[in-house]
Amino acid sequence: MAIREDIVASASKNLTQEEVDLALARANGDLHKIMEDINNINGSSYLHQMFRNETGETGSLWPQ
């Protein structure tokens, strides 16, 4: 995922505070978009069923 690569790249060089702030803002925007995409899927029970089918898990990690 791009967020992890940004963090690793940032750790290997000296950054200004502005560069750090921009990287954090980008990561936060990526996370916000992922959360919006999940919320836009029609029904959390569909997500729960999809998760169970692909992993074989029987526990409930998604609210129904």
SULURKA-V713556 format. One record per backbone hydrogen bond with DSSP energy under -1.0 kcal/mol. NH is the residue of the N-H (numbers start at 1). CO is the residue of the C=O. If there is no record, write none. Layout:
# SULURKA-V713556
nh=NH co=CO
nh=NH co=CO
This chain:
# SULURKA-V713556
nh=5 co=1
nh=6 co=2
nh=7 co=3
nh=8 co=4
nh=9 co=5
nh=10 co=6
nh=11 co=7
nh=13 co=10
nh=20 co=16
nh=21 co=17
nh=22 co=18
nh=23 co=19
nh=24 co=20
nh=25 co=21
nh=26 co=22
nh=27 co=23
nh=28 co=24
nh=29 co=25
nh=30 co=26
nh=31 co=27
nh=32 co=28
nh=33 co=29
nh=34 co=30
nh=35 co=31
nh=36 co=32
nh=37 co=33
nh=38 co=34
nh=39 co=35
nh=40 co=36
nh=41 co=38
nh=43 co=41
nh=47 co=43
nh=48 co=44
nh=49 co=45
nh=50 co=46
nh=51 co=47
nh=52 co=48
nh=53 co=49
nh=54 co=50
nh=55 co=51
nh=56 co=52
